[in-house]
Amino acid sequence: MALSYVSYTANGSTNQFAVTFNYIQQADVHVYLNGVEDTSFTFVNDALIQTSTTPANGVVVKVARITSTTVRTVDFQDGSVLTESDLDTSANQNFFTVQENFDR
């Protein structure tokens, strides 16, 4: 079972698909239709995306998380207050990138 993506087979009548994994920010979620990225999809809510067009019957829809490995989501500073939110976000960035590498 994949940890960082979910795949659907389109039925030709729906263009909304569930995001079944956690992510840090919406920009980390990507959608592919038969391997081609759909950069115009939108979020209906935090757990549901809508593709820019309705995929034809049989099209493979992949909703995937790609967490940045080049930019730290949280940059801790000397003398700043450590918050649970910042610590969780930093830990999640590491955790999610490990999951994504495992799925590859």
C-alpha positions as CSV (number, residue, x, y, z in Angstrom):
1,M,0.0,0.0,0.0
2,A,1.4,3.4,-1.0
3,L,1.9,6.0,1.7
4,S,2.2,9.1,-0.4
5,Y,-0.2,8.7,-3.2
6,V,-3.5,7.2,-4.3
7,S,-4.5,6.0,-7.8
8,Y,-8.0,5.9,-9.2
9,T,-9.4,4.6,-12.5
10,A,-11.7,7.3,-13.9
11,N,-15.3,6.4,-14.8
12,G,-15.9,9.3,-17.2
13,S,-18.4,11.0,-15.1
14,T,-16.6,12.3,-12.0
15,N,-13.8,14.8,-11.6
16,Q,-13.5,14.8,-7.8
17,F,-11.0,12.5,-6.1
18,A,-10.1,12.0,-2.4
19,V,-6.7,13.0,-1.0
20,T,-6.1,10.0,1.4
21,F,-2.8,11.0,2.8
22,N,-1.5,13.9,5.0
23,Y,0.4,16.8,3.6
24,I,2.0,20.0,4.9
25,Q,0.7,22.4,2.3
26,Q,-1.6,22.2,-0.7
27,A,1.3,23.0,-3.0
28,D,2.7,19.6,-2.0
29,V,-0.2,17.8,-3.7
30,H,0.1,16.9,-7.4
31,V,-2.4,15.3,-9.8
32,Y,-1.6,13.2,-12.8
33,L,-3.9,12.0,-15.6
34,N,-2.3,9.0,-17.4
35,G,1.1,10.2,-16.2
36,V,0.6,13.8,-17.4
37,E,0.4,16.4,-14.6
38,D,-2.8,18.4,-14.3
39,T,-1.6,21.8,-12.9
40,S,-5.1,23.3,-13.0
41,F,-6.8,21.1,-10.5
42,T,-8.4,22.8,-7.5
43,F,-9.1,21.8,-3.9
44,V,-12.7,21.4,-2.9
45,N,-11.6,21.0,0.7
46,D,-8.6,19.7,2.5
47,A,-9.4,16.1,1.6
48,L,-10.9,16.4,-1.9
49,I,-9.5,17.7,-5.2
50,Q,-11.2,18.5,-8.5
51,T,-9.5,17.9,-11.8
52,S,-9.7,20.7,-14.4
53,T,-11.6,18.4,-16.8
54,T,-13.5,15.2,-16.3
55,P,-11.2,12.3,-17.1
56,A,-12.5,9.8,-19.6
57,N,-13.4,6.3,-18.6
58,G,-10.3,4.3,-17.9
59,V,-7.9,7.2,-17.4
60,V,-5.6,6.6,-14.4
61,V,-5.8,9.5,-11.9
62,K,-2.9,9.7,-9.5
63,V,-3.0,12.1,-6.6
64,A,0.4,12.3,-5.0
65,R,2.3,14.2,-2.3
66,I,5.7,15.6,-3.2
67,T,7.3,17.2,-0.2
68,S,10.2,19.6,-0.7
69,T,13.6,18.1,0.0
70,T,15.5,21.3,-0.9
71,V,13.7,23.9,1.3
72,R,13.1,23.5,5.0
73,T,9.5,24.2,5.9
74,V,10.5,25.5,9.3
75,D,13.7,27.5,10.1
76,F,14.4,27.5,13.8
77,Q,16.1,30.6,15.2
78,D,18.2,31.0,18.4
79,G,16.2,32.5,21.2
80,S,12.8,31.8,19.6
81,V,10.0,29.9,21.3
82,L,9.7,26.2,20.2
83,T,6.1,25.4,19.4
84,E,4.5,22.1,19.0
85,S,3.2,23.2,15.6
86,D,6.7,24.1,14.3
87,L,8.2,20.9,15.7
88,D,5.4,18.7,14.2
89,T,5.8,20.5,10.8
90,S,9.5,20.0,10.8
91,A,9.2,16.3,11.8
92,N,6.4,15.8,9.2
93,Q,8.6,17.1,6.4
94,N,11.2,14.5,7.2
95,F,8.6,11.7,7.7
96,F,6.8,12.5,4.5
97,T,10.0,12.6,2.4
98,V,10.9,9.2,3.8
99,Q,7.5,7.8,2.8
100,E,7.8,9.3,-0.7
101,N,11.2,7.7,-1.2
102,F,9.8,4.4,0.1
103,D,7.0,4.6,-2.4
104,R,9.4,5.1,-5.3
